[in-house]
Amino acid sequence: MFDSKDIIETISMIREERLDIRTITMGISLYDCQCDDAERLRTRIYDRIMSRARDLVKTGEEIEKKYGVPIINKRVSVTPVALMAGGLDVDGAVKLARTLDRAAHELGINFIGGYSALVQKGFTNGSRTLISSIPQALAETERVCSSVNVASTKAGINMDAVAEMGRVVRETAELTRDRQSIGCAKLVIFANVPEDNPFMAGAFHGIGEPETVINVGVSGPGVVASAIRRKGACDLTEVAEMIKRTAFKITRVGQLVAREASERLGVPFGIVDLSLAPTPAVGDSVAYILESMGLEKCGCHGTTAALAMLNDAVKKGGVMASSHVGGLSGAFIPVSEDAGMIEAVRCGALSLEKLEAMTAVCSVGLDMIAIPGDTPAEVISGIIADEIAIGVVNTKTTAVRLIPAAGCKVGDTVSFGGLLGEAPVIAVNTHSPAEFIGRGGRIPAPIHSLKN
């Protein structure tokens, strides 16, 4: 039995507080497409994606109309392409990326993820080829997203991969410099990557997933911020309880949409990812949630503690609402996509170092951060290594999505439009870690990884 108060509150969340389904993502296995002939491989992959996802956009639009809940993105994720690229050269991998992009355009989806490699312990021929092809692939496609997992708590950190990704990020920025280096916005470097993440740019269809699956990502930072403001003067225990109840309601909406999409498409339901993913729209901001708790500005002392409480309360509320919560679930802090974060960087309250500290307790990591275009590749690798180490030591997912904005310096702004927003170029410590990065090898797994 639905309580009329709950129904009215949910309607208010949708109409006034920007509650939405951020994405319905269909995961598609490509294993059956394996082929020694590169052209036949591309044809099989294209046909598989088109046949499985042909009704995805239409289904999403029908569910939007039925329930009145905005569904912002319809996306597809596929088996990590590196697993299919063992017989390809770089040119062949780029052609495969263009095939994925063509399928995405013809389906009408926003993004397709899975141009990915898992190299936490070493490189296969396919992963080397794919990583080498990333800059050109992202420069020549519009909707393809790429990710590379360079570390895990069990394996440690592949520092050869970290060094290579610094160079890849720089080259990607240069090849897309005429578009504000937007290629880097479609590339993320992970530690402990989840296999069921519906959010781009890190989505791929993991090796433990079924043939096809539906995963849903829910968002609603504006809902949480409004709830805190309505609560008024109270202690932090009460704030945490209120966030849990709000997260529960948001996740139930996602569960409803996920099950409906699963039934209509005849595809298994995977997970609901409750991630407070902000947008550039005023009010739809994780930074504003933290400021609603009593911080003068996101980035001031106390910010990490407030974010830790928020992330924990969101996860507790989400797992009570659905038996299948997964992905990244928690709070995202992408600078360019969060109006409050942008303000905090511009006024000097939020630095790269403070953002790194915050990633120890949030859901992802250093996300959508613009840095000067002349930042050396070794410095980029050093930033990646620091963030990845946080994930490995704390047994959590962390990630890096940096944009070395070609031709830009600190204080400039790069603009991507839409959900990707705009980012003020932030200062970077340029003292060189080149000798450390150049040592290569693997940083061993931490002692607490030995849990067998």
N, C-alpha and C positions, 0 to 999 in steps of 0.2 A: 504494500500500500504506500503510495506516494503522499507525503505531507505537502499541503498546498503552499506552505511557507517555503519549503525547499524548492518547489517548482518555480515560484516567483523569484527566489534568490538566484536560481540558475539562469533564468531569462535575463535578469539584471546583469549577471556576469557576462553574458554574451553581448547584450546591447550596449552596455555602458562601460564595461571594464576590460574589454578586448579578450575575453576567453575565446580561444579557437583551437581547432585541431590543426597543429602546425603542418603535419604531413601524414598521408597514408603512403606507406612504402611497400611495394611488392618485391620480395626477394625471389630471385630465379636462379636455379642451378644450371650451370652450363657444362657440367661434366660429360653429358652425353654428346656434346658437340665436338669432342676431341677428334682431331683429324691431322694427318701429316701434310696435307695440301693447304696452303695458307688461304687461297681463295675460297675453297670449300669450307674451311673453318669459319671464315667471316660470314659466308652465306648461312651456315647452320646456326651461328650465334644470332644473326639478324632474325632469322625465321623463328627461333625459339622465343626471343624477346617479344616479337610482334604477336605471336600466337597466344602467349601466356598473359600479356598485359593489354591486349586490345580493348578490353572493356573497363580498364582501371579509371580513366578520367571520367567516363560517363557514369560509372558507379559512384564515384566520389561526388559528382554534381547532383545525382539523385538523392544521396544521403543528406547532402547540404539542404536541399529543398524539404525533405521529409522532417528533419529535426530542427532546422533553422540554425544549425551550428556551422560557422564558416570553416571550410577545409582549405587552407591556404595553398598547400603544395600536394601534388601527386607525383610520386617518384618511383624509380626502380633501382634495385641494387642487384648485382650479379656476382657470381663466383669470382674470387680474385683473379684478374686476368693474367697475372704472372704464372699461374698454374697451367694456363693454356699456351704460354708463349715460349716454351722450351725449344720449339723448332723455328722460331721467328728471328729475324734480325730487327734492328731498330726501325727501319722503314716499314717492315711488316707489322710491328706493334702499333705504329702510328696509324697505319691503314685500318687496323682493328679498332682503334679509338674513334676514327672517323665513322666506322660502321655503327658503333654504339651511339654516336651523336646523331647519325641519320635516323636510327630507330627512335631516339628520344624526341626528335622533332616531329616525326610522323605520328607518334603516339600522342603528342601534345603534353607530355610530362615536363616538369620543371628541370629535373636533373636526373642523371643516371650515374650511380656510384659503383665502384668495384674495379676501377683501373688501379689495382692495388697489388702490393707485395708484402709478404710476411717474412722478415729477415732477421728476427730477433737473435737467431743463433748462427746465421750464415746465409750465403747467397746460393741459389740455384742458377742455372743458365737463364731460365725464364725470368727470374727476379732481376738479374743484372740487366737483361735486355729491357725489361719494362722500366726500371728506374732510369736508365740512360735515355729512354724515349719520352719521359714525362714532360720536359720543357716544350718539346715540339708538339706533343700530343695536346697539351693544354692550350698552346698557342693557336692550334688549328681547329679546335672544337669549341663549342659554346656551352654545352650542357653536361659534358663529361667531368666527373670528379674523381680525384686520385688520393690514395692514402698509402702510407708505408709504415708498418709496425717494426720499430727498430729495437725493441726491448721488451722484456717481461720479467716479473719477479722470479720466475723459475729459471730463466735462461741468462739473466743479466743484461748488459747493454752492449750491443754490437757497435763499437765505436767506429769501425770502418764504414758502416752504414750512416752513422751520424755525420761523419766527415763528408761523405758523398752527398747527403741531403742538404748540407749547407751550400754546396756547389749547385745542386739542382734548383734550390730556391732562388739563388742569384740569377741563374740562367733563365728560369721561368719568368722572373721579373723583367729581365732585359728583352726577352722575346715578346712580351705583351706590354712594353713600355708605352705604346701608342694608345693603350686602353687602361692607363693608370696601374699597370702591372697586375691586372685582375686575375691572371693565371694563378697567382699565388693564393688567391682567395678560394681556389678550388683544389688546394693541396694541403693535406694535414699529415703530420708525423706523430705517431702514437707510441706509447708504452701500454702494455696490457689491453690491447684493443678488444672491444666486445664484438661478437660475431652477429649480434642481432640489432645493431644500432640503426634506427630509421633516419637519423639526421645526417645531412651532408655537411662537410665533404667527406666524412669518414665512413659512410655506409658501404658495406659489402655483404654478400650472402655467404655466411660462414660455412666451413666444411662439415659442421655438425647439424646443419639446418636441413629441413625437408626439401623436396623438389621445388616447391613453391610455397611461399608463406606471406601473410599480411602482418606487418608491424605498424603501429600507430604511435605518433609522437604528439603529445598534448602540451600546450603552453598556457600561461596565464599569470605572468608577473604582475600585471595591472590588477588582477583580482586579489592577489595576496597583499599588495600595497594598500588597496582600498580597505581590506579587512582589518589591517593593522591600524589604519587611521581611525576607522570606526570604533575600534576597541578602546582607544583613548589611553588614559593613564592607567597602567597596570604593570605588574612585574614581568620579568622575562619568561618565567614559567608559564604564565597565562598567554604571553605572546606565542610561545612554542606550541601550546595546545591549540590555539586558534589557527596557526599555520597548518598543523596536522589535519584539523577538520576541513580547512579549505582545500588542501591538497587531496583529501579523500574525495570531495565532491568533484573536483576537476578530473581526477582519474576515472571516476565512474562515468563521466561523459565520454572519455576516451574509450573505455571498455565497451560502452554501448555502440559507438561508431565502429570499433574494431570488429565486434561480433557481427554487426550488420554487413560490413564490407566482406567479411569472411564468408558468410552465408550466400550473399549475392554472387560472389565471384567463384564459389566452390573451391576455395583455397583455405588451408588451415590457418587459424589465428595463432600468431606467435606471441608478441608481447605488446604491452603499453609502456611507452617511455614517457614518464612524467618529468620533463625537463623545463624549468622556467627559462625558456629561450626568448630573450627580449627582441624587440624590433626598434627601428629608429623613431617610431611614432611616440609622441609625448605621452607619458603615463605608462608605457609598456616597457618597464625598465627594472632590472634587478637592482641597479644602484639606488633607485627610488625606494625599493623595499627596505634596503639597509638604512637609508636616511629616515624612513618612516619609523624605524626602531629608536631613533634618537641621535644618529650621527649627523654632525653638521654638514659633512661632505663625504661621499664615498672615497676611501683612501686615507682618511684620518685614522689615528690610532684607535683601535677597537673594531675596525672594519673586518679583520680576519675572524675575530670571535663572533661577530654578528653573522657573517657568512657561514661559519661552521654550524651555528644553531639553525639557520635557515635551511641549509642543505640536509641536515639530519632530520628536521621536522618534516620536510617535503617527502623524504624517502619513507618515513614512518607512516605518514598518511597515505601514501601511494600503495604500499604493500598491504594495507588493510582493505583497500578498495578493489584490488585485483590479485588473483593468484599468479598472474604472469606479468609482473613488472620487470622490465629489463632495460637493455640499451645503456644509456648513460645516466638516466634518472637523477635529477637534482637541480642545481642552479648553474646556468651558463654565465660566463662573464666575457662575451666577445665585445671588444671596445667599439668597433665601428657600428655594431648592430644595436647598441644600447645608448639612448639619448643621455641618460644620467652619467654613464661612463665617459662619454665624449665630453660632457661639461666638466667632469672631474679632472680629466687629462688637461683640458684647456686652461683651467684655473690653477694647475700645478699641484692639486691634491693627490693625484694618482700618478705614480711612476711605474716604469717597467719592473723595478725591484719589488714594489708593493704588490703589483699584479702577480709576480711569481710567488710571493708569500701566500697570497689568497688562493692560489691554485692547489695548495696543500690540503685545502678543505672543500673545494668546489668539485663540480662534476667532470670538468674536462681540463682546461689548462690555459696557456697563453694563446688567445683566440682572436683572430682578425685584428692584429696590431700592426699598424704601419710604422716602419722604421726608415731612417735615411737610406736613399738608394745606393749610396756609396759604401754601405756597411760591408766589410770584408766577409767572404764566405766562411772563414775560420771563426769569426765572431758569431755569425749566425749558427754555426755548428755548436759553439759554446753555449749559446742560449738554449738550443735544442737539448744538449747534454744535461744542463742543469734541470730543465723541466722534466725530462725523461727520468732522471734520477729520483725526483720527488715521487713519481708514480711507482717506480721499481721498489724503493725502500718502504713506501707506505702501502704496497699491495693494492693500488688503485689505478684506474685509467687516468693518464694525463696525455696531453697532446699539444702540438705547436702549430699554429697557422699564422706565420709572419708574412708581411708584405713589404719587402724592401722597395719602396716606391721610387722607381727610376726617375732621376732628375730632381727629386724632392729633398728638402732639408728639414730639420726640426722646426716646427711651427707651421709648416705647410699643411694643406688638407688634401686628401685624395677622396674622390667620391665615386661610388660604384652604382648607386641607385637601388631602388627596391629594398628587399630585406637586408641586403649587404651593407646599405647605409653609406656613411662616410667616416673617415678616420683622420684625426690629427696626427701628424708624424711625431713620434715620441723619441726622446733622447736615449741613446744606447752607450753603455760603457765600452769604449773602443780599445782599451788596453788588450793586447793580443793573447789569446789562448792557443795560438797556432802550434807551438811546440807540443803542448798537451794533446791537442786534437790529432796532430801528426803521428803520435805514437801508435795509433790504431789498436787493433786487437779487441778483446772483450773485457769490460768491467765485470768481474764475477758476480753471480747472483748473491744477494744478502743471505746471511746465515738463517734467518727465519723462513727462507723459502723451503728448507728441508723439513717438510711436514709429513712425509709418507710414513 
